Amino acid sequence: MVFNWKESLAIVTTETLIRWHRKGFKFYWHWKSRGGRPALPTEIRQLIASMVKENVTWGEERIASELSLELGIYVSPRTVGKYWPKQPGSVGRRRTCSQHWRTFVKNHARGIVACDFLVAVTVRFQVLFVFLVMEVGSRRILHYNDTRSSDGRLDAAAVSRSPCG
């Protein structure tokens, strides 16, 4: 006897078909994302938390390196970040350094020299390639050099003659 396929058909509404599809999609991704790596042992998680609290300037890389070099515990920096203790009331990225960037620049501005290559367009629409060295604290220009062509020779010469070179 041949299978009668017409008897096995069911007429369903569009909503039912979409609901079945969503349910199947949900089960598929639940099955696909199961498992994973097991969690670190509690002792190692507690060790990471204590290292973070005792060494506030250390980041994930440093803690992972200390664990591997000193104790022979090999974990990636991302794993350290996963078990990094949450600070109550903190919003956004956690700070691992003792001061903000703006405070650092303000404190050390007299000793920082910035350099840059830039393009300047003259009134007659000629392009000039400029190398500029500036002291951040006083905003004083220490050195500059310009040329109409950027072939690399000026770049090397400008850097070697500058206070930074």
N, C-alpha and C positions, 0 to 999 in steps of 0.2 A: 504494500500500500504506500502511496506517495503522500508526503507531508502536505497537509492542507494549510497553507500559509495565510489564507484569508481569515481563518478562525482565530489565529494568534494575534491579529492586529487589534490595537486599541486606539480609540480616538481620544486625544487629550487636547487640552487647551494650551495656548501659547504660554500662559503663566506656569502651568505644570511642567512643561518642557524646560523653561528657563530655570525653574526651581530645581529640577533634576540635574541640570547642567551645573548650576552653582554648587550643589551638594557634592557632585562628583569632583568638581574642581577643588573644593575644600578638602575632600578626602585624599585626593591625589597629592596636594602640596603638604598635607599633614604627614602622609606616608613618606614623601620625598625628603622632608626636613627632620625626620626622626633621628635619634641617636646623636652622634657627635663625639667629641672628646670628653672623657670623664673629667670632673672637677679636680682641681689640685687638692691634695690632702690638707686638712684643717691646720696642721702645724705650719705648713709652708705659707698658707694664706695669712696666718697670724704673724709669721715672720716678715712677710711683705708689709703688712700694716704697721708693724713696729719699726721697720726700717724707714718707712715714709715719715712717721711721726718724729723719729730721732734725727733724721737728715732732711730738713725741709728744702734744701737747695738741690737735692738729687732728683733726677727725672727717671723715667721708666728705663731708659738705656743704662744708666748708671747702676740702678738697683739690680737689673738683670745681669750686668757684668759682675757686680760684687757677689751675687748668689753663685754664679758659675765659677769665678776665680777663687773665692775664699772657701765656699762650702761644697762645690761640685754639684750644685743643683742647677740643671740646665732648663731655663724657661726663656721664652722670647719676651722682648719688651712689650709686645701687645698683650701677652698673658699677664704681665705685671700690671699693665693698665687696666685689664679686666677686673683685677682684684684690688685695685687702688681704693683706699677707703674714701667714702663720700664725706664731704664736709657739710655739716648742717647749715642750711640757709645759703649755700653757694649757688650761684647761677652762672652758667657758661663754663669756660675752660678753667681748669685748676692751675694755680700758679705754683711753679717749683722753684722760683728764684725769690730772693729776698726783696727786690725792688722792681718797680715798673721801668719800662724802657725810657720813658720821658724823664724819670728821676735820674737814671743812669746818665743820660745825655747831659742833663743839667749839671750833674756833679763832675763830669769829665770833659765838658765841652772845650776847655782850653787846650786839652791834649789830643783832640780829635781833628784830623785833617781829612777832608772829603775831596775826591777827584771824580771827574766825569768827562766823557766825550759827548758833545752835543752838536747839533746842526743849527746854524743861524742863517737867516735869509736877509740880505741887505736890502736897502731901499730900491736898488736897481735889479732886484730879484736874482742876485748871484748867491749861490750856496757856499757857505763857509763851514768848514769842519773845525770845531774848537775843542781844545783840551784845556780844562780848567781845574785848578787846585785852590781850595778855599779852607781857611781855618773856621771851624764850626763856632767856637766861642765868640770870636769878634766879628765873624762873617767877612773877614778881610781876605781879598784875593791874593794868594801868595805867588801864583804863577799861572800864565795862560799862554797858549800858542794857537795860531790858526793857520789854515791853508785852504786852498780852493779844491784840492784833490785829496782824497783819502786812499792812499796806496799802501799804507802800513809803515812806510819809512818815517814819516813825521810822528806817527804814533809811538814808535819805539824811541825816537830821539826825544820827544816831549816828555815821556815818562822818565827817561834817564836823566834829563836836565832838571826835573822837578824836585822839590824838597822831599817828595816821597821816595824817589828813585835812588 
